């Protein structure tokens, strides 16, 4: 009897959508090879597709994976031997599946606004934010733009063109790719389709007058040169700036016509850790500090505070009135694939205007209300993570929505 009651209890939890996350099979897009749309190592690109259901059957969420960039032949060659440059390596390292959670989850409690949508996750294997298109082939193939186009062709083939609602999103380098491809994505749909874009931790600042600006510019110059991006970046930007500067979103977002939402930390841990000092200038002490804030002294905190000021001032000067944004002060990078960073961000102290990140995004996407909030009160980086294990936190998150 006790076993039966336990089984019924578990069944009831599943029925109301308590168990978070689900595994999705990784698929290879073999048709892309004929179009020259291949990864750095020449393997065909990969995706993971979770079909929509119920009321979400006509809604599509396309997610672009992130993972930095390779700014030279040597670094791209190294990348071609890992999952970020090879679908073969991706499948072998992931056992053929990808776990969907956070804002990709099909859980009605943990992802209430988008849980029943089609979710199409495009894996990142080109090192250029899906922007490269170099015809010549030597030891590497730079074909990120072709991968993006081939994936869009596949999505249209399986029905995305008839969407009522569509969302293009991505994190980190995928967030930058979302900004770069946003208007191109919108052009795939009828005028009656609600189409919007969501960039998660993809606003990489140039910060011309902040330390490290030369290093950041040199790095993106390498990306542009290695991947031949001179002719693939938006002409609305390259007509005004050098191609290198057109990888910095501050020079892009004002020209984007499609509604765009930004999830960002003013203390972005990746940018602070990787883009303030060049590799040759990083000290062991700075590395320790950026990996764990308790090791930071006040000189290092001052650098972080200066970064915050640069980041916020850059955003204020470039974001349009039609944009949505959630700019917080937690020391982190990436939100969408983590319930701490999305649905239950408030449980780790990360909410603005009494909304979690996912609530803010949902309200903005469905036009329930606009959302443009920055944390202007906290000028120190905050630790917004839980010490709970995943299952415990997930239970707390479920209880928060279903007390």
N, C-alpha and C positions, 0 to 999 in steps of 0.2 A: 504493500500500500504506500509506504514511504517513497519507494522507488517510482511508483506511478505518479505521485504528487510532484516529485522532483522533475520528472519528465514533462508533466503538464506545465509546471512553472517555467521550464526552459522554453517550451513551445510558445507560451504566451509572450515571453520576452522577444522571441524572434518575430512573432506576429505583429507586434507594435514597433518593431524596428530598433531594438536596443543594441544588438550586437553590431559593432562598428567595423567597417572595412570589408573588402572582399577581393579575392584573387581573380585576375583577368589574364587570359592567355595572351602571350606576345605573338603577334603575327608578322610575317614578312611580306612586304609588297613587291613581289617578283615582277609585276608589270612595270615597275619603275625603272628597271634596268635598261629596257629598250629606249627609254627617254634620257638615259645617262644620269638618272637621279640615284646616285649611290653614295655610300658613306666614304670617309677618308680612305679606308682600305679597299674600296671597290665592292663591298658587300651591299646587297639591297637594303633599303631603309626598313625600319620596323615601327609597329604601332600596337596599341592595345585598345580594344573596342568593347565597351559595355553598352548593349542596346538599351534604349529608352523603353518605358512601359507606362500603361495607364494614361493619366492626363499629360505626361511628358513625352508622349510618342512623337510629337511634332516639334520637339525642342532639342537643340544640339549644343553641346559644350565641347569645344576643341581646345585641348591643352598642349602647349609647347614646353617640353622638358628643357631645363637649364643645365648649366655645367661649365661656365666660363668659356674661354676662347683659346686658340693657339695662334700666337703672333709670328711664327717663323716656321720654316720647313722642318727644322729639327724638332720643335715642340709638337707640330702636327704629326710628324712621323711617330713620335712617342705616343700621342693620343690614339693613333690608328691601331695600337696594340691593346687598347682597353675598351670597355663598353661604350665610352663617349666618342669612339671613332670607328666602331665595328659592331654591326648587328650580330655577327657570329659570337663575338665575345660577350655581348649583352645577354644573349639567350643562355649561353653556358653559365654565366655568373648568376643569373636570376632564376635558374631552373625552369626557364620557359614561361614564367608568369610575372605579373606586376601587381602589387597590392594597391588598391584604390581606397583612399581614406580622405578625411577632411572634406574639402569642397568637391571631391570627385566621388564621394561615397554614395551608395544607393540606399542609405539609411535615412528614413524619414525624420528621425529624431535628431540625428547629428548633422544632417545636411538638408534642412526642411525646404529650402527654396529650389534646389536643383537635383534632388535625390532621384527623381524618375526620368531625368533627361538621358538622351544618348550621350555618352562620354567617349571621346576619341583622343587618346593620349599619343602624341607623336614623339618618338624618341629622338634624342639629339645626337647626331654622329658626324657633324661637319665642322664644328669649332668656329662658326662664323655667324651665329644667331640666324641660321637659315637664309643667308644672303649671298653666298658665293656661287659663281657660275663660270668656271674656267674651263675652256674647251680642251686645252692641252693636258695630256695625262703623262705623268712620269711615274714616280713611286707613290703618288697620292692623287686622289680625285677630290677637287674642291667644288662640290655641287649642292650646297645647302639650299639655294633658291630653287633648284630643280626638284629637290626632295619636297619642299613646301608645296610647289605646284602639283607634283604627282600625288601627294596626299590629298590636296583639295579636289583633284579629279576623282580620286577614289571616293571621297566623301559625297561628292555630287552623284556619283554612280549609285551609291547605296541609299540615296534619298535626301541628303541634306538640303538640296536646292528648294525643297518644298517646306522648309522650316517656317514655323510661326515665330519662333524665338531662336536666336543664335548668339553664342558668346565665344569669343576667342580670348584665351588667357594663356599665361605662362609665368614662370618664376625665374628670377635671376637673368641669365642670358636668354632664357625663354621669355621673360618679361620684356626685355629689350626687343626681342623678335616680334612680340605682340605689338609693340609700339610701331615698329618698322613696317609691319604687314597689315595694320589695322584697317586702313581705308581699302586696301586690296581685298581683304576678307569681306568687307561690307559690299563690295561690288559684285559678289557672287550671288546676291539674293534679290528677290523682288522688292519693290518699294514698300510692300505691306509687311515685310518681315522686320521684327524688332531685332536690330543687330548692334551689339556693343562689345567693347574690349576691356579687358582687365589685366593690368600689369602688376605683378607681385614682385617687389624688390628688384625692379628692372630699371629704376631711374638712377643711372650711374652719372655722378656729377663730374664735370670738368673742373669746376672750382678754380678758375684762372688765377685768383689772387690768394688761394690757400695752398699751403705747403703740399708738395707732391704733384702739382699741376703738370710740370714738364714730364714727369714719369708717366702720368696717366695718358698724356697726349702721345708720348712716344710708344706706349704700349698699343694704343688703338691705331696708331700709324702702322705698326707692325701687322695688326690684324687686317687692315685695309690692303696693305701691300701683299701679304702672303696669300690672301684669298681673292685678290683682284676685284675689290669692291668699288672701285672708282666709278663704274658705270651701272652698278646695281642699287646704290643707295638712292633715296628719294630725291628727284630733281628739284623739288620745292626747297630742299635744304642745300644741295650742292650748287645751286644757282647763287647762293648767298655765302656759303662757307666752304672750306676745304673738305674733301671727303672724310678726313680724320675726325673733324669736328662734328660730322653728321652721324657719328655713332654715339654722341652724347645726347640724351633725350631732351636736354634743355634747348637744343637747337632744332628739335623735331616736333614737339607736342603742340606748338601753336598752330601748325599747319594741318593737324589731323582734324578731319571733318566728322568722323564717327565718334559717338560718345565714348569716353575713355575714363576708367577708374584706376587710381593708383593706391596700392597698399604699400606703405613704406615705413621704415623706422628712421627717425632723424639721427639715430645712432646705429646705422646699418653695420652689422658686425663684419660682413665681408668687405665692404668698402673701407672701413676703418682698419681692419686687419691686413688687407692686401694692397690698398691703393693709396695710402697716405705716404708710406715710405717705399722706395724701390727695394728690390731684394738685397742689393748690396748695402743699403743703408739701414736695414732692419737689425736691431740689436736683439740678443736673446731676451733681454728684459722686456722689450716691447712685445715680442712674441708671447711671452708668458702672460703679460697684461691682457693682450687681446684675446687670449684663450680663456682667461679667467679674471674677471674684474677685481677680485679680491687682491690680486698681485699688482694692481696699478697704484702708482704714486700720484701726487697732485699735479706734477708736470704732465704726466700722461693723460690724466683726466682733463686737464686744460686743453690738450690737443683734441680730445674727443669733443669737448664743448665747442671748440672753434670749428670743428667739422660740422657739428649740429647747426651752428649759426650759418655756415656757408650753405649747407643743404637746404635749410628752411628759406633762406633769402633767395636761393636759386629757384626753388619751387614757386615762391610767391611771385617772382618776376616772370615766370614762364607759363604757369598753369592757366588755362582759359576758364572763363566763368561757367562754361558748359561741362567742365570736367567734374568728376567726383574724386574724393580722396579721403584716406584715413591715415594720418601721419602721427605715429606714436613715438614714445621715448624708450621702448624696451630694446635691449641690446640683442638683436636677432636679425636673421636674414632668411626670408622665405616663410610663408604662412599657409598657403592653400592646401598643402598635403598633410596637414597636422591640425587636429581639433583644438590643441592649445593655441594655435595661431589663427583659428578661424571661428568655428561655431562656439567654442567655450573659452574664447580669449579673455572674457571677463573673469573667469575663475582663477586666472593667473595675473589679475590686475591690469589687464589691457583692454579697456573699453573707453570709448569717447562718446559724449552726449548720451550716456546710458545705453549704448549699443555695442554689441560684439562686432567683430570684423565682418562675419558672415551676415549679420543682420543689416549692417550698413550697406554691404554690397547688394543684398537682396532688395532692400528698399529702393536703392538707386536703380538697379536693373529694371525692376518692374514699375518704375515711376510712381511708387507709393510716396516717396519724398526724396529730395536731393540730399546729398551728404558731402560736406566739405569741412572737415574738422582736423585741426592740428593741435597736438599737445604743446601748449605754450607755457605751461606751468612748471614742468620738470626739465631742468637744464642739466641733469646728470643722467647717465645711462642706467637703466633699471634692469634687474634680473627678473624676467617674467616667465619663469619656468617652474614646474612643479617637481617635488621630490617623490611624488606617487609613481608607482609603476603604471604602465599603459592601461591595464584592465581597471585598476582602482580609479584612475582619473576619468576613464570612459564612463564608469558607473556614476561618478559625481556629476559628470556632464549630462548624463541621461536624467538623473534626479533633478538637475537644475531645470530641465525643460518639462519633466513629468513628475512633479513632487507628489 
